[in-house]
């Protein structure tokens, strides 16, 4: 059953009230078994995001007294829920409370350790870590000791929820793992454990292949904004930017790159080394030297960790200052990335906690556009793309 919060009412209070009103069970006739992590659901008809607070109760009585809102009831098994028409996201809500998602099973200890390592990773970029998240879900399916398909899915969900919070600034970890969960959820009913494992491996491989294709296509599309000759400014490390510059240089463009050191991680040094190895002329500069060289730059091209629903860019700290300087000198600033880096998390209103020493948010008025595998998008077009993207991401 479900209900709506009224004013500043506590979710648990409302849940107990709804149980009493709709099925006639008083607080003394029920036991609270588990409180699940809230999830959010987008309602396209009302253009509204609903925040759902899951609770699991045990009834001490099988006697139900319906109120005026209902005409009949039936006790059903959780695995049969998909056969019934219910309120939106009821099955996903139930997933949050049927099992204890706070306790890591022994069989998943090694995978959980790798999730913790991913959380501490300050070397690799978002594209790499997003793919790593998918591979960790695939590994979880292999090592899980689940004896039925439902338990295997819950093991997958447990790891995915931890991955979502491991690197909150990187939208593609949430989106890629959520895409895998969605596809597995759609195909798990009535399947054996071995069949669900095969489904997970198959879909993980498809998602990883698509991610690689999208990155390559975004890079190729980005070559369209590269000048025939002149200087380009980059910031931090981006595989998509590196590949775009490689393609442009090999395609005959006479390019020179200013690469910032990108303090504090100094990812720009590695980026510069890789460009030099490709034969691209590079000048490595301190972050503080951006304004001094901007008058000599024709284009700023950076990657992305996340793109927010209002068209803002989450990227390495210092990006916003670069955007301010670029606007002052009339230099276009483009971000090239796969559209899977558009943040479903932000679209659904999930809190986004960023480490200020590592990331900043560049507002949309400083962004000339996003270059993705879908083509060139203005910041104002991001929200529409997110409405499509979130449909295939498990909430």
N, C-alpha and C positions, 0 to 999 in steps of 0.2 A: 504494500500500500504506500501511498505517498501523500504529501501535503505541502503547504506553502508556509514559510516563516512569516510571522506577523510582527512588524516592528523590530525591536531589539531582542526578540525571543531567542532562547538557546535552541539549537537544532534537536538535542536530545529531549527537551521538554515538549517540543512540537511532535516528535515521533511518538512519545508515550500518549499524548493527547489524541493523535490520529488513530492509534490502535484502539483506544477506548471508544472514540466516536464511531469508527467504521465497523468494528467487529465486536464491540461490547466487552472487551477484556480490560479490567482495571489493572492498575500498576502492581497490585499484589498478586496478580495472576500471570505475570510475565517476568522473565529473567533476561537481563541484558547480557549477551554472550560476547559481542565484539563490536567495536567501532571501527569502521573502515576509513581509509584515506579519501577525502572528498574528490569527486571528479566533476568535470564540466562538460556540458552538452550544448551544441549550437542548434537552435530552432530556426530554420530558414524562413518559415512562414511569418514569424513575428520578428525576425532579425534580432533574436535575443539569445544570450548565453545563460543557461541555467546552471547554478551550482548545486550539486547533489551531495547530501551528507548521508552515507550509508550506515545503517545499524542492523545488527542481527539479534533478534530476540527469540527466546524459547518460551512457548506457551505451556502453562501448567494444566490447561484445559483444552479439549478439542471441541468444546461447545462454543459456537459462534453466533452472535446476534447482529445481523446486518442493520445498518441505518438506511435512511432514505436514498443515499447515493448509490446503493447497490441492490441488485435483484437476486443474485445467487452467488454461491461460492463453491470452490472445489479445492481439495488439497492435492498439490502436484509435486512431483520430484523436481529438484533443481535442473537435472539434465533434460527434462521435458519442457522447460520454460519456453524454448524457442518456438514451440508449436502453437503458442497462444499469443493473441494480440494484447500487448501490455502498454503501460506508459513508456515513453522513450527511454532507452538505455537501462532498462530494468535488469537485463541479463548482465551487463557490464557492472552495474551497481552491486549486484549479488556477488560477482567475482571478487569484489573488494573485501567481503566479509566471510565468505564460506570457509576460507582457510586463513591461518595466521601468517600474514605477509611480513611480519616483523621478525620472525624466526627463520634463520637460514638452515635448511636441511644439511646434514653432514655431506651428502653427495655433491652439494653445490659449493662447498667451502673453497675449493680451488678457483672456481669461477668468481665467487664473491671477492676473493683476494685480488683477482685481476681487475675487477671493477674498481676496487680501492686504488690500484695502481693507475688506472685510467683517470681517476679523480685527481691524482697528484701530477699528472703529465703536463708539463709546461714546455715541452719540446715540439710536439706534433700539432699540426693545424686541425681545423674543424673537419675537413674532408676525411683525413686519415682516421680521426677519432670516431666519426660517424660510422665508417665502415667497420672499425674495431668493435663498436657496440653491436652491430648485426652479427659479427662473427662470435662474439661472446654469448649471444642468445642461442646461436647454433650449437656452440660447445655445451651450453647448459642442457640442451635437449639430449645431447649424447651422453653426458655423465649422470643425468638425473636418474634416481632410483624409483621414479613414479611407476605405479602398477596399473594405472588406468589413464585414459586420455585426459580426463578432467584434472587429475593431479599434475600431469605433465604440463598442462596449460598454466596452472597456478605457479609452478616452478618457473616457467617462462615469464609470467607476469611479475613475480617477485624480483627477478634479475632486471627486468625492464624498468621497473619503478626505481630501482637503485641507480641504474644508468641515467635516467632522466635527471636526477639531481647531482650526478657526478660532475658534469660540466654545464651548468645552467646557461652559460652565455652562448653555447653552440647548439643552434636550433636543429641541425640535422641529426644529432644523436636522438633527440625526442622523436623527430619525424620518421627517420628510417626504422628505428626499433618499433615505433608505433605502427608503421606500415606493415611490418612483419607480423606483429601481434594481430592486426586486423585481418590479414589474410589467413592466418592460422585459425582465428576465432570463427571465420566464415566456413572453414572446412573441417572443423574438428568433430562435429556432431556425428555420433554413430561409428566413429573410427577407432581402431585399436591403437595401442601405444606405438607399435612399430609403424603403423600407417601415418600417425601424426608426426612421428620423428622424420619420416620420409618427406612429409609435407613441409616441415620446418626447413630441412636442408634444401629442398627444391626451391622454396620461396626465398630463402636467404640468398641463394646463388643468383636468382633472378634480380633481386633488389640490388645486390652488389654490382652486377653487370650493368644494370640501368644507371646506377650512380656513376660508374666510370664513363659510360656513354654521355650522360648529361654534363659531366665535367668537361669532357673533350669538346662537346658541342658548344658549351658556354665559352670556352677558350677560342674556338674558331669564330664564333660570332663577335667576340671582343676585338678581333683583329680589324673589324670594320671601322672602329673609332681610332685606330692607331694612325698617326700622321705618316706621310711618306718619308719625312725626315724630321729630326728635331729631338728634343729632350723630353723624357717622361719621368715623373716622380712616382715612386712606389713606397709603400710603408708596410713593415712586417713581412711575413712569409705567406705566400699563397701559391699553391700548385696551379690554380687556374690562371693567375696572372703570369706566372713563369712560363706556362705552356703557350699563352697568347703571345708573349714577347718573343718566344722561340719561333713560333710560326710566322710572326711578322718579320723578324730578322731574316729568316730563311727565305721568306717571300720577297726579299729585295728592299724592304724598308730600311732606311739608314737611321737607325735609332741610337740614342744615347740615354742611359738610365741613371737617374739619381736614386739611390737606395738608402733610405734612412737606417741607422743602426737599430732602431726600434727598442729603446730602453723600456723595461729593465731586462727583458729576456734576450735582447740583441739578436733576434731572429733575422734581422736585415743582413747581418754579416754572412750567414749561411746562404741567404737568398742571393746576395751579390756574388758569392763564390760560384754558385750554380749557373748564374747568368754568364759569368766570365768563362766558365768551362764550355758554354755553348757558343762563345765567340762574341757575345754582346758587350759592347763597351759600357762599363759601369763606374760611377763615382760613388763611393760610400761616404755618407755625410752624417754628422751628428743630428739628432732630432731638432736641436735648437737652431740648426742652420737652414731650416725649411724656408723661412721668409726671405733669406738672403739669395736663394737660388730660384725662388718661384717665378721671378720676372723672366727667367730663361726657359721656363717650362711651357710646353704646349698642351700637356695632358697629365692629369693625376689618375692613376689606375691602381685600385686596391682590391683586395678580396673582401670577404665578409665572414663573420662568425654567426650573426643572425641579422635578419631584416624584419623590423617590427611592422605591425599592421598599419601604422600611420606613415610608413615609408622611411622611418629612421634607420640608421645603420649602426649595428653593434660591431665594433672592430677594436683592434689593438689601441690602447691608450695613446693619445697623440693624434688620432685620426681627425677629431673635431677641430683641433688647432690647424691642421693642414687644410681642412675644409674652409675655415675662416680666411686663411691666407689665399687659398685658390680663388675664392669669391672676390677678394679685394683686388686681385690682379686679372680677373676675368678668365681664369683658367678652368675648363670643365673638369669635374671630378666624377668619375664613373666607378662603380663597384661591379666586378664580374664574379658570378657565383652560380651554382646550381639553384633552381627554385626551391629545392628541398631545404634550403637554408632560410626560407621565409618562415617565421616563427608561429607555428600553430599554438604553441604555449602562450605566447603574447596575445594572439587572436582570441583565445578562450579566456583571457583575463587572469591567467595564472601569474602569481608574483614572480618577477624576474630579478633575482639578486645577483648583481655583478660585483666582481672585485675591482674596485676603482683603480688599483695600481696596475691592473692588466688590461682593462677594457674601458671604453667610453662610448657614448651614444652621439652620433652626428645627426642633427635634425634634417628633415627632408628638403628644406629650402637650400641646403648646401650640397645636395646630391643632384647631379645632372641626370642620372638614370642608372638603372640596374641592367646588366647585360647577362642574360641567362640562356639556357638551352631553348627557351621559348622565344627568344629574341630580345629586343630592347624594350624595357618597361620603365615608365615614369614612376616616381615614388607614389603618386596617387593611384596607381593601378595595382599596388601590392595587395590591398585588402580583398579585392575581387578574386585574385589568384588564391588567397588563403581560404576563401569560402569553398573553393573547389578542393584544395589540398586537404583540408581537415576531414572531408567525407571518408577518406581512405586511411585515416590514422586512428588507431584504437585510443579512446579517451583516457 
